[in-house]
Each structure stands twice: as C-alpha cells, then as structure tokens.
Amino acid sequence: ERWVPPEALKEDLREAGAPTRPEELGVPWNVFREALLYGREIRGRWTVLDTAYLVGILPNRAEEALERAFGVG
C-alpha cells in the first residue's frame, strides 16, 4: 500500500521520537499559519499549497485545515 493514513504516520513518527506538531519544533501557531497561507510564494514551482489555493481551500478554509490536522484554528 502506498498511501499511509495520517494517524498511522503520526503514530510512527511519535514512536520514533520525531515531532508531529509545529510547537514541538518551537514554531508558534501564528507563524505556522502564516507559512500555510504564504508558503506557496517561496517556491518557483507548483506545490500542494498552489493546488489548495486553486481549489479554494486556502485561504478561505485555512482555519478548518488547521483544526482538522492539529485540533487548533
């Protein structure tokens, strides 16, 4: 199977002692949110963030995306 469910990936990372949340890396939520909203402007190539903007997930549903991924908004 090529696709790994997000919860399984998080559990594998936790078991390895790796961070799974921005604050575990010392990144404040407001900085992480800004990275989510403006990160696509950094790369000169197409990224998943560009796709999220194209289909209307970002910026309109950024808070919902954070809530679903991390339980915060």
MOFENZI-V294237 format. One record per residue. N is the residue number from 1. RES is the residue in one letter. SS is DSSP state (H for helix, E for strand, C for the rest). OMEGA is omega as a letter, one per 20 degrees, with the letter a starting at -180 (NA if undefined). D_FIRST is the distance of its C-alpha to the first C-alpha in Angstrom with 2 decimals. Layout:
N,RES,SS,OMEGA,D_FIRST / N,RES,SS,OMEGA,D_FIRST
This chain:
1,E,C,a,0.00 / 2,R,C,a,3.81 / 3,W,C,r,5.82 / 4,V,C,r,7.52 / 5,P,C,a,10.37 / 6,P,H,a,13.68 / 7,E,H,r,15.26 / 8,A,H,r,12.74 / 9,L,H,r,13.17 / 10,K,H,a,16.89 / 11,E,H,r,17.13 / 12,D,H,r,15.69 / 13,L,H,r,18.18 / 14,R,H,a,20.93 / 15,E,H,r,20.52 / 16,A,C,a,20.90 / 17,G,C,a,23.95 / 18,A,C,r,22.74 / 19,P,C,r,24.03 / 20,T,C,a,22.10 / 21,R,C,a,25.09 / 22,P,H,a,27.62 / 23,E,H,r,30.55 / 24,E,H,r,29.01 / 25,L,H,a,29.50 / 26,G,C,a,32.97 / 27,V,C,r,32.19 / 28,P,C,a,34.26 / 29,W,H,a,32.73 / 30,N,H,r,35.19 / 31,V,H,r,34.13 / 32,F,H,r,30.41 / 33,R,H,r,31.27 / 34,E,H,r,33.34 / 35,A,H,r,30.55 / 36,L,H,a,28.28 / 37,L,H,a,31.15 / 38,Y,H,a,32.45 / 39,G,H,a,29.74 / 40,R,H,a,29.20 / 41,E,H,a,32.77 / 42,I,C,a,32.15 / 43,R,C,r,29.94 / 44,G,C,r,31.38 / 45,R,C,a,28.07 / 46,W,C,r,25.91 / 47,T,C,r,23.56 / 48,V,H,r,21.56 / 49,L,H,r,24.89 / 50,D,H,r,26.67 / 51,T,H,r,24.32 / 52,A,H,r,24.97 / 53,Y,H,a,28.68 / 54,L,H,a,28.52 / 55,V,C,r,27.12 / 56,G,C,r,29.39 / 57,I,C,r,27.17 / 58,L,C,i,29.15 / 59,P,C,a,31.85 / 60,N,C,a,32.52 / 61,R,C,a,29.69 / 62,A,H,a,29.31 / 63,E,H,r,30.59 / 64,E,H,r,28.20 / 65,A,H,r,25.22 / 66,L,H,r,26.54 / 67,E,H,a,27.16 / 68,R,H,a,23.67 / 69,A,H,a,22.07 / 70,F,H,a,24.70 / 71,G,C,r,27.14 / 72,V,C,r,29.91 / 73,G,C,NA,31.53
